[in-house]
Amino acid sequence: MKKLILTLMVLGVTAGTASAQSALDGAAFTRQDMKGTARFMSMAGAFGALGGDITTMSYNPAGIGVYRHSEISATVDMDFISASAEFGGPKTTTNHSRFLMNNGGYVGASNLNSDVMPNFNWGVSYNRRANFNRRFSGNAASLQNSLSDYIAGVANNSGVLQEDLVSTSSFDPYDGNNQYPAPWISILGYDSFYISPSSGNPDKPDWVGQFDSQTRGSGYVNFEEKGGIDEYNISLGGNFLNKIYWGMDFGILDLDYRRYNVWGEQLTGAYADLGNGFRRYDADWDMYNMYRVEGAGFNYKLGVIVKPIQELRIGFAFHTPTWYDLTEYYYADTNFTYSQNGEVVRSDGAKTNGGWDGENDFDFRTPWRFIASIAGVIGNNFIISADVDWTSQQYMHFSTPSYGDYYDPWGWDDWYWKPSKAGANAPSEYVTQDDPYYYTNRDVKDYYKTTTTVRVGTEYRVLPQFSLRAGYSYTTSPVRDKAKNGELTMYTADPNPSYEFEDDTNLVSFGMGYRYKAFYADLAYVWRQMSSTWHAFSPGIGTDNYEPSFRGGAIANVKSTENQVVLTAGFRF
């Protein structure tokens, strides 16, 4: 019973590392970049009260009711992406580019020859909702602690014994059906000598990492994201009395998210036991993590645009959550070299789960989204438009698959313990396994808040065939201050200890448009910058001279800049 209690404590203090899923991963699944036609993007997306653009199907579907003619268009986007990381010293910058099919669609406009409802329109479109392509690297010149200490803290808080981490011909520690499973990161750390037991007590090994007052070292990160979210829309809409425009949209989304990151350390005076007792070594090692999520989802959008007078437009739209059915894959490995007096003592590597990916199915629900818009039209030459967009990130929600095939990495059958993050000595409550993501969803509310986006856009028609456009957008950080300031322990997905928090995002855009009879072409330039902080591992778990530490890992200030050149061509008929 004592061992069972200690094992259950893995969820008590390292709840996020107890499974492959973490509240911190949900932020990527809810991402909504400002993507669309060149006209939409050149006005910073401030189109909620205007309509008459293919992008409005996935934004404010009432915009489809504005159409008087059928239209077909396509948009291409060249992205030039730069990301820099700084650990308080020299800044490292990484650049790359990407060509995308950004948007495309068709609107069919039907004239009903009615004064009450002049038009009924329908449309189909594709829109790139989010683009995850980004990479950065950086170097931390002087470490204050080590990932090995974090891993030792995970092992101690989990109550795992040495026998729980040792692979034999009859025992696989990565097998989730074991009676007393251990976090994958602690198994990998043990196999790589990042952690060692300092006590001879078999019931309390007292795991320690490699960093103490005599240790010095540096670290580095290599990080890459790939993939995106594609949305396919089917929209219906119309207008009443040429005063009220309405629309609805059914969206089908395809999500593909991939993350690869390496954290490495070079330590002098590392304290480790390579099998012949504790000694001091020069340690050079790294840990690589792969995380991939793929799946599909659906949502519904409803919108209205009211035109009380010719010069004024008012728009409202709401988006239901997107309900996703997702599968995640995860994997980690290490490489290590330990030396003394310039001679290599041991050099090797280790892999999680024998090199096979871990896999888990789960459902995910994004938050609701509300958009309020207003636009002024002055004569036939000038438009100014503004939107306010609210998304309540704290209402992201994880759950088991609706078909009930929940992968239980811990091998528990009929009940699931709600762990205490305060680190209680014993489980205090039991619930059914109907909600194994109980604490993940509580983390969502602890870490995230409502984010607000304000967009302003203008268009000036210089000539009947030629227009100039500009726009600005500002998005607040979705992260609560306590989480950003390191006042909370962050529960990451086992076996990846790192995480990243977004700060505010700024976007500036310019563009032009040309019309000739039924043909039109629009060009836009968009500059977007997002700041964030990347953390090697969380505060609140680790050892400092073998006592709990709340310092956390090395932190990099990351600045991601995206320059986009967007071209749209279309026909109205």
Secondary structure by P-SEA (a helix, b strand, c coil): caaaaaaacccccccccccccccccccccccccccccaaaaaacccccccccccccccccccccccccccccbbbbbbbbbbbbbbcccbbbbbbbbbbbbcccbbbbbbbcccccccccccccccccccccccccccccccccccaaaaaaaaaaaacccccccccccccccccccccccccaaaaaaaaaccccccccccccccccccccccccccbbbbbbbbbbbbbbbbbcccccccccccbbbbbbbbbbbbbbbbbbbbbcbbbbbccccbbbbbcccbbbbbbbbbbcccccccbbbbcccccbbbbbbbbccccccbbbbbbccccccccccccccccccccccccbbbbbbbbbbbbbbbbbbbbbbccccbbbbbbbbbbcccccccccccccccccccccccccccccccccccccccccccccaaaaaaaaaacccbbbbbbbbcccccccccccccbbbbbccccccccccccbbbbccccccccccccbbbbbbcbbbbbcccbbbbbbbbbbbbbbccccccccccccccccccccccccbbbbbbbbbbbbbbccc
